[in-house]
């Protein structure tokens, strides 16, 4: 047990140092956004929660009454996931009133626990089920809103590097694993399980830091739903003009081209334009533009100038990052840019 407690204490120290460092790193950033400010404050909360667990490392403190209090305080951390998620999908959502409403059930259970000693066992059970319900609600909202957000950005933007939320799916996986471990730890009172929980939690927040540091939340504008059951297909006065304008004017080379830009260029609105891409072109704006970048610039350039670096090819083709270029290239050709170039050069040698 002594060895496990030593590892446990070490992980607490690592976690506290990590969260403090992340909070300072983000909150001292001069160009930080509102989301990054909120994220930095969340790291401050987690730093305090980690320091609190140092109490359990002292001799004789790893016992049920102390663990119950730690469990109650840890439950408040679930509220940080709510704030984190809502600030991504609904920028500016968090205010004092909403924060107080989110924290109300946690505050109420904690107060009742301390003022009603005789009912503490029942309060812990109620609190546990409340946390399970709260976590499930966060996951349900998270999966639905994430899917809608991903669909929206691909329908409206050609550059989604810092607005895409696909990475949230991985965060949800770690969140589920962490919550299951946390509940197991709370009932089993096992320091080894506590160590596993800290490892999973650190992995999750490291992922959040990686993607969230440069993340820029967007406000999703409402779009009228497309009625696929219409007997007659809608007639679009700009049909054909969209494709011609994008190609002839090389609009696809603009790394920050949006659906609205194209809609304004052909004299229509964003709703009709979004409808046109999904119904007529049967493609997302994101995939359509990236395919044009590859077919009209990237691939011809790589054939004619094998001496150009892939970074240069990506840049002149309108891609904002190498990661987007590689993903689009692989999806379009079935192989990575490097592999395509090697096979091309090998064929020329033969």
C-alpha positions as CSV (number, residue, x, y, z in Angstrom):
1,X,0.0,0.0,0.0
2,X,2.9,2.4,0.8
3,X,4.2,2.1,-2.8
4,X,0.8,2.7,-4.3
5,X,0.3,5.8,-2.1
6,X,3.7,7.1,-3.1
7,X,2.6,6.8,-6.8
8,X,-0.7,8.4,-5.9
9,X,1.0,11.3,-4.2
10,X,3.3,11.7,-7.2
11,X,0.4,11.8,-9.7
12,X,-1.4,14.4,-7.6
13,X,1.7,16.6,-7.7
14,X,2.0,16.1,-11.4
15,X,-1.6,16.9,-12.0
16,X,-1.5,20.0,-9.8
17,X,1.6,21.2,-11.6
18,X,0.1,20.5,-15.0
19,X,-3.1,22.4,-14.3
20,X,-1.3,25.4,-12.7
21,X,1.1,25.6,-15.7
22,X,-1.7,25.3,-18.2
23,X,-3.7,28.0,-16.4
24,X,-0.8,30.4,-16.4
25,X,0.1,29.6,-20.0
26,X,-3.4,30.4,-21.2
27,X,-4.4,33.3,-18.9
28,X,-1.1,35.2,-19.6
29,X,-1.6,34.9,-23.3
30,X,-2.3,38.5,-24.6
31,X,-4.4,37.5,-27.6
32,X,-6.5,34.9,-25.8
33,X,-10.2,34.7,-26.7
34,X,-13.1,34.4,-24.3
35,X,-13.1,30.6,-24.8
36,X,-9.5,30.4,-23.9
37,X,-10.1,32.6,-20.8
38,X,-12.8,30.2,-19.7
39,X,-10.6,27.2,-20.4
40,X,-7.8,28.8,-18.3
41,X,-10.2,29.3,-15.4
42,X,-11.3,25.7,-15.7
43,X,-7.7,24.6,-15.3
44,X,-7.5,26.8,-12.2
45,X,-10.4,24.9,-10.7
46,X,-8.8,21.5,-11.6
47,X,-5.6,22.6,-10.0
48,X,-7.4,23.3,-6.8
49,X,-9.2,20.0,-7.0
50,X,-5.9,18.2,-7.4
51,X,-4.2,20.0,-4.5
52,X,-7.2,19.1,-2.3
53,X,-6.5,15.4,-2.9
54,X,-3.1,15.8,-1.2
55,X,-5.0,15.4,2.1
56,X,-5.6,11.7,1.2
57,X,-1.8,11.1,1.0
58,X,-1.3,11.8,4.7
59,X,-1.3,8.8,7.1
60,X,-4.7,7.7,8.3
61,X,-6.6,10.0,6.0
62,X,-7.5,7.5,3.3
63,X,-10.7,6.4,5.1
64,X,-14.4,6.6,4.2
65,X,-15.5,9.8,6.0
66,X,-12.7,11.8,4.3
67,X,-13.3,10.0,1.0
68,X,-17.0,11.0,1.2
69,X,-16.1,14.7,1.5
70,X,-13.6,14.4,-1.3
71,X,-16.3,12.7,-3.4
72,X,-18.7,15.6,-2.8
73,X,-16.1,18.2,-3.7
74,X,-15.0,16.3,-6.8
75,X,-18.6,16.2,-8.0
76,X,-18.4,19.9,-8.6
77,X,-15.9,19.2,-11.4
78,X,-18.7,17.8,-13.5
79,X,-19.9,21.4,-13.8
80,X,-16.7,22.4,-15.5
81,X,-17.5,20.0,-18.4
82,X,-20.8,21.7,-18.8
83,X,-19.2,25.1,-19.1
84,X,-16.4,23.8,-21.4
85,X,-18.9,22.1,-23.8
86,X,-21.4,25.0,-23.9
87,X,-18.6,27.6,-24.5
88,X,-17.6,25.5,-27.6
89,X,-21.0,25.0,-29.2
90,X,-22.6,28.2,-27.9
91,X,-20.0,30.9,-27.5
92,X,-20.8,33.4,-24.7
93,X,-23.2,31.0,-23.0
94,X,-21.7,31.1,-19.6
95,X,-22.7,34.0,-17.3
96,X,-23.2,34.3,-13.5
97,X,-26.8,33.2,-13.5
98,X,-26.3,30.1,-15.7
99,X,-23.2,29.2,-13.6
100,X,-25.1,29.4,-10.4
101,X,-27.9,27.3,-11.8
102,X,-25.5,24.6,-13.0
103,X,-23.8,24.6,-9.5
104,X,-27.0,24.6,-7.5
105,X,-27.6,20.8,-7.2
106,X,-23.9,20.3,-6.2
107,X,-24.1,23.1,-3.7
108,X,-27.4,21.8,-2.3
109,X,-26.2,18.2,-1.8
110,X,-22.9,19.4,-0.2
111,X,-24.7,21.6,2.3
112,X,-27.3,18.9,3.2
113,X,-24.5,16.4,3.8
114,X,-22.9,18.6,6.4
115,X,-26.1,19.8,8.2
116,X,-27.7,16.4,8.3
117,X,-25.2,13.9,9.7
118,X,-27.8,11.1,10.2
119,X,-28.7,11.0,6.5
120,X,-25.2,11.1,5.0
121,X,-25.2,7.6,3.5
122,X,-28.4,8.4,1.7
123,X,-27.2,11.8,0.6
124,X,-24.1,10.1,-1.0
125,X,-26.3,7.7,-2.9
126,X,-28.6,10.5,-4.1
127,X,-25.5,12.6,-5.1
128,X,-24.0,9.6,-7.0
129,X,-27.1,9.1,-9.1
130,X,-27.4,12.8,-9.7
131,X,-23.9,12.8,-11.0
132,X,-24.6,9.9,-13.3
133,X,-27.7,11.6,-14.7
134,X,-25.7,14.9,-15.1
135,X,-22.9,13.2,-16.9
136,X,-25.2,11.3,-19.2
137,X,-27.0,14.6,-20.0
138,X,-23.7,16.2,-20.8
139,X,-22.8,13.3,-23.1
140,X,-26.2,13.3,-24.8
141,X,-26.1,17.1,-25.5
142,X,-22.4,16.8,-26.4
143,X,-22.9,14.1,-29.1
144,X,-25.9,15.9,-30.6
145,X,-24.4,19.4,-30.7
146,X,-21.0,18.1,-31.8
147,X,-22.5,16.3,-34.8
148,X,-24.5,19.4,-35.7
149,X,-21.5,21.6,-35.3
150,X,-19.3,19.4,-37.5
151,X,-21.9,19.4,-40.2
152,X,-22.3,23.1,-40.1
153,X,-18.6,24.0,-40.4
154,X,-18.2,21.6,-43.3
155,X,-21.2,23.2,-45.1
156,X,-20.0,26.8,-44.6
157,X,-16.2,26.9,-44.4
158,X,-13.2,25.8,-46.5
159,X,-10.8,26.3,-43.7
160,X,-11.9,24.6,-40.5
161,X,-8.5,24.2,-38.8
162,X,-9.3,26.1,-35.6
163,X,-13.1,25.8,-35.6
164,X,-13.6,22.0,-36.2
165,X,-14.8,20.1,-33.1
166,X,-14.2,16.5,-34.3
167,X,-11.6,16.2,-31.5
168,X,-14.4,16.4,-29.0
169,X,-15.3,12.8,-29.8
170,X,-12.0,11.7,-28.3
171,X,-12.5,13.9,-25.3
172,X,-15.9,12.3,-24.7
173,X,-14.2,8.9,-24.7
174,X,-11.8,9.9,-22.0
175,X,-14.6,11.7,-20.1
176,X,-16.7,8.5,-20.0
177,X,-13.6,6.4,-19.0
178,X,-12.8,9.0,-16.3
179,X,-16.3,9.1,-14.9
180,X,-16.5,5.3,-14.7
181,X,-13.2,5.1,-12.9
182,X,-14.2,8.0,-10.6
183,X,-17.4,6.2,-9.6
184,X,-15.5,2.9,-9.1
185,X,-12.9,4.7,-7.0
186,X,-15.6,6.3,-4.9
187,X,-17.1,2.9,-4.0
188,X,-14.0,0.7,-3.9
189,X,-11.8,3.2,-2.0
190,X,-8.7,1.9,-3.8
191,X,-5.6,4.1,-4.3
192,X,-4.5,2.1,-7.3
193,X,-7.8,3.0,-9.0
194,X,-7.3,6.6,-8.0
195,X,-4.0,6.4,-9.9
196,X,-5.7,5.2,-13.0
197,X,-8.3,7.9,-12.7
198,X,-5.6,10.6,-12.6
199,X,-3.8,9.1,-15.7
200,X,-7.0,9.2,-17.7
201,X,-7.9,12.7,-16.5
202,X,-4.5,14.1,-17.4
203,X,-4.7,12.4,-20.8
204,X,-8.1,14.1,-21.4
205,X,-7.1,17.6,-20.4
206,X,-3.8,17.3,-22.4
207,X,-5.9,16.6,-25.4
208,X,-8.1,19.6,-24.6
209,X,-5.1,21.8,-24.3
210,X,-3.7,20.6,-27.6
211,X,-6.8,21.4,-29.6
212,X,-8.3,24.1,-27.4
213,X,-5.3,26.4,-27.2
214,X,-5.9,27.8,-30.7
215,X,-9.6,26.9,-31.0
216,X,-12.0,29.7,-32.2
217,X,-15.6,29.0,-31.4
218,X,-18.1,30.2,-34.0
219,X,-21.7,31.2,-33.7
220,X,-23.8,28.9,-35.9
221,X,-26.3,30.9,-37.9
222,X,-29.7,29.4,-38.4
223,X,-30.4,27.7,-41.7
224,X,-33.8,26.7,-43.0
225,X,-34.1,22.9,-43.1
226,X,-34.1,21.3,-46.5
227,X,-37.4,19.5,-47.2
228,X,-36.2,16.4,-49.1
229,X,-39.9,15.3,-49.6
230,X,-40.7,18.0,-52.1
231,X,-42.3,16.5,-55.2
232,X,-40.6,18.9,-57.6
233,X,-36.9,19.9,-57.1
234,X,-36.2,23.5,-56.4
235,X,-35.0,25.5,-59.4
236,X,-31.8,27.5,-58.7
237,X,-31.2,30.5,-60.9
238,X,-27.5,30.4,-60.2
239,X,-27.1,26.7,-61.1
240,X,-23.9,26.2,-63.0
241,X,-22.8,29.7,-62.3
242,X,-21.5,28.7,-58.9
243,X,-19.1,26.1,-60.3
244,X,-18.0,28.3,-63.1
245,X,-17.3,31.3,-60.9
246,X,-15.4,29.2,-58.3
247,X,-13.2,27.7,-61.0
248,X,-12.7,30.6,-63.5
249,X,-12.0,33.1,-60.8
250,X,-9.9,30.6,-58.8
251,X,-11.9,31.3,-55.6
252,X,-10.8,28.0,-54.2
253,X,-7.3,29.4,-53.8
254,X,-8.6,31.7,-51.0
255,X,-7.6,29.7,-47.9
256,X,-10.5,31.4,-45.9
257,X,-13.2,31.1,-48.5
258,X,-16.7,30.7,-47.0
259,X,-20.0,29.7,-48.4
260,X,-21.3,33.2,-47.7
261,X,-18.5,34.6,-49.9
262,X,-19.7,32.4,-52.8
263,X,-23.3,33.2,-52.2
264,X,-22.6,36.9,-52.3
265,X,-20.6,36.5,-55.5
266,X,-23.6,34.9,-57.4
267,X,-26.2,37.1,-55.8
268,X,-28.1,34.6,-53.5
269,X,-28.3,33.9,-49.8
270,X,-26.5,31.3,-47.7
271,X,-29.5,29.1,-47.2
272,X,-30.1,28.6,-50.9
273,X,-26.4,28.1,-51.5
274,X,-26.2,25.5,-48.7
275,X,-29.2,23.8,-50.2
276,X,-27.6,23.8,-53.7
277,X,-24.4,22.1,-52.5
278,X,-26.3,19.4,-50.5
279,X,-29.0,18.7,-53.1
280,X,-27.5,19.4,-56.5
281,X,-23.8,19.0,-56.0
282,X,-24.4,16.4,-53.3
283,X,-21.2,17.5,-51.5
284,X,-20.2,19.6,-48.6
285,X,-18.7,23.0,-49.3
286,X,-15.6,22.0,-47.4
287,X,-15.0,18.8,-49.5
288,X,-16.0,20.5,-52.8
289,X,-13.5,23.3,-52.4
290,X,-10.7,21.0,-51.2
291,X,-11.2,18.7,-54.2
292,X,-10.9,21.7,-56.6
293,X,-7.7,22.7,-54.8
294,X,-6.2,19.3,-55.3
295,X,-7.4,18.7,-58.9
296,X,-6.6,22.2,-60.2
297,X,-3.5,23.1,-58.3
298,X,-1.9,20.5,-56.0
299,X,-1.8,17.5,-58.3
300,X,-0.8,19.4,-61.5
301,X,1.9,21.3,-59.5
302,X,3.3,18.1,-58.0
303,X,3.5,16.5,-61.5
304,X,5.2,19.5,-63.1
305,X,7.4,20.5,-60.2
306,X,8.5,17.5,-58.2
307,X,11.2,19.7,-56.6
308,X,8.6,21.7,-54.8
309,X,8.1,20.9,-51.1
310,X,4.7,19.6,-50.0
311,X,4.4,22.6,-47.7
312,X,4.8,24.9,-50.7
313,X,2.3,22.9,-52.7
314,X,-0.2,23.0,-49.9
315,X,0.2,26.8,-49.4
316,X,-0.2,27.8,-53.1
317,X,-3.2,25.4,-53.4
318,X,-5.2,27.3,-50.7
319,X,-4.7,25.0,-47.8
320,X,-4.1,26.7,-44.4
321,X,-2.3,23.8,-42.8
322,X,-0.4,20.6,-43.8
323,X,-2.8,18.5,-41.7
324,X,-5.8,19.6,-43.7
325,X,-3.8,19.1,-47.0
326,X,-2.8,15.6,-46.0
327,X,-6.3,14.6,-45.0
328,X,-7.9,16.0,-48.1
329,X,-5.2,14.5,-50.3
330,X,-5.6,11.0,-48.8
331,X,-9.3,11.1,-49.0
332,X,-9.2,12.2,-52.7
333,X,-6.4,9.9,-54.0
334,X,-6.4,7.0,-51.4
335,X,-2.8,7.7,-50.5
336,X,-0.7,10.3,-48.6
337,X,1.0,13.1,-50.6
338,X,4.4,11.6,-49.8
339,X,3.4,8.2,-51.0
340,X,1.8,9.6,-54.2
341,X,5.0,11.5,-55.0
342,X,7.2,8.4,-54.4
343,X,5.0,6.3,-56.6
344,X,5.0,9.0,-59.3
345,X,8.7,9.4,-59.2
346,X,9.2,5.6,-59.3
347,X,6.9,5.4,-62.4
348,X,8.9,8.1,-64.1
349,X,12.2,6.2,-63.5
350,X,10.8,3.1,-65.1
